[in-house]
Amino acid sequence: MGLSTSVTKDSFRQDINGLRAYAVVLVVLYHCGVPGFAGGFAGVDVFFVISGFLMTTIIVAGLTKGRFHFGDFYLARARRIVPALVAVCATLLGLGALLLAAPDYKMLASHVVYSLLFLSNIEYWLEAGYFDSASHDKWLLHSWSLVCGQ
């Protein structure tokens, strides 16, 4: 059997979890336009650094014990990400049906499919640049990070 990536009570790092929460708050305040948080998008960088540290810790521990398998590692990531992603996509499709015009809803549905296939980064790259004004209306724009994050 492969490496178990479950977090035990003894191995859970409250300090790192606090840093992740801080990074998320910075991003939320930035997106809400709160004065003084114009650089809040740096919270994304902090979050990725923390995620990279945690993923590396899991991989190194598994390799050290001779129990690391890429399939198990990615399956554990999928178990963590996919249920929330499906819930977000279903919610957005429901809201989109109520709020969007047909062409915009069709684009949202396309973005949902690409997000669920973990290909949204490619789709958005082909459509427009990440910081282009056209990208601000993409409800799932940040789903590209699911490919890289945890």
C-alpha positions in Angstrom: 0.0 0.0 0.0 1.2 3.5 -0.6 1.9 6.4 1.6 -1.0 7.6 3.8 -1.3 11.4 3.5 -3.8 11.8 6.3 -2.9 14.3 8.9 -2.6 12.9 12.5 -3.2 15.1 15.5 0.5 15.0 16.4 1.7 16.0 12.9 -0.8 18.9 12.3 1.0 22.2 12.2 -1.1 25.0 13.8 1.5 27.6 12.9 1.4 26.7 9.2 -2.3 26.5 9.2 -2.4 30.0 10.7 -0.1 31.3 7.9 -2.3 29.8 5.3 -5.4 31.5 6.9 -3.5 34.8 6.9 -2.6 34.4 3.2 -6.3 33.7 2.4 -7.4 36.8 4.4 -4.9 38.9 2.5 -6.4 37.7 -0.9 -10.0 38.2 0.3 -9.3 41.8 1.5 -7.5 42.5 -1.8 -10.5 41.3 -3.8 -12.9 43.3 -1.6 -11.0 46.4 -2.4 -10.1 47.2 1.3 -7.7 50.1 1.4 -4.2 49.2 2.3 -4.4 45.7 0.7 -3.5 46.6 -2.9 -0.7 43.9 -2.8 -3.0 41.3 -1.2 -2.5 39.0 -4.2 0.9 38.2 -2.6 -1.1 36.0 -0.3 -1.4 33.6 -3.3 2.4 33.4 -3.4 2.5 32.8 0.4 -0.1 30.1 0.1 1.8 28.3 -2.7 5.0 28.4 -0.8 3.3 26.8 2.2 1.6 24.2 0.0 4.9 23.4 -1.7 6.5 22.9 1.8 3.7 20.6 2.9 3.7 18.6 -0.3 7.5 18.2 -0.2 7.3 17.1 3.4 4.8 14.4 2.5 6.9 13.2 -0.5 10.2 13.2 1.4 8.7 11.3 4.3 7.2 8.7 1.9 10.5 8.4 0.0 12.5 8.0 3.2 10.2 5.2 4.4 10.1 3.6 0.9 6.4 4.0 0.8 5.8 6.8 -1.7 3.7 6.3 -4.8 2.7 9.0 -7.2 -0.7 7.5 -7.8 -1.5 7.4 -4.0 -0.2 10.9 -3.6 -2.4 12.3 -6.4 -5.4 10.3 -5.3 -5.1 11.8 -1.8 -5.0 15.3 -3.4 -8.1 14.4 -5.5 -10.0 13.2 -2.5 -9.3 16.6 -0.8 -10.0 18.9 -3.8 -12.7 17.2 -6.0 -15.7 17.3 -3.6 -15.3 21.0 -2.9 -14.6 21.8 -6.6 -17.8 19.9 -7.6 -19.8 21.8 -5.0 -18.4 25.1 -6.2 -19.1 24.3 -9.8 -22.6 23.1 -9.1 -23.3 26.3 -7.1 -22.0 28.5 -9.8 -24.0 26.8 -12.5 -27.1 27.3 -10.4 -26.3 31.0 -9.8 -25.4 31.4 -13.5 -28.7 30.0 -14.6 -30.4 32.8 -12.6 -28.0 35.7 -13.3 -26.3 35.2 -16.7 -27.4 35.7 -20.2 -27.3 32.6 -22.5 -23.8 33.3 -24.1 -22.3 34.0 -20.7 -23.8 30.9 -19.2 -22.5 28.8 -22.0 -19.0 30.2 -21.3 -19.4 29.4 -17.6 -20.5 25.9 -18.4 -17.4 25.5 -20.6 -15.2 26.8 -17.7 -16.9 24.4 -15.3 -15.9 21.5 -17.6 -12.3 22.6 -17.9 -12.1 23.2 -14.2 -13.4 19.7 -13.4 -10.9 18.3 -15.8 -8.1 20.4 -14.2 -7.4 22.1 -17.5 -8.7 25.5 -16.7 -5.2 27.1 -16.8 -4.9 26.1 -20.4 -8.4 27.3 -21.3 -7.9 30.7 -19.7 -4.5 31.1 -21.2 -6.0 30.5 -24.7 -8.9 32.9 -24.0 -7.0 35.9 -22.5 -4.2 36.8 -20.1 -4.7 36.3 -16.4 -4.7 40.0 -15.7 -6.6 41.1 -18.8 -9.8 42.9 -18.1 -11.8 40.1 -19.8 -10.5 37.7 -17.2 -12.2 39.6 -14.3 -15.6 38.2 -15.3 -14.5 34.6 -15.2 -16.1 33.1 -12.1 -13.7 30.1 -12.0 -10.6 32.0 -12.9 -8.7 30.9 -9.8 -9.4 27.3 -10.4 -6.1 27.2 -12.4 -4.3 27.0 -9.0 -5.9 23.6 -8.3 -3.3 22.1 -10.7 -0.5 23.4 -8.5 -1.9 23.7 -5.0 -3.2 21.3 -2.6 
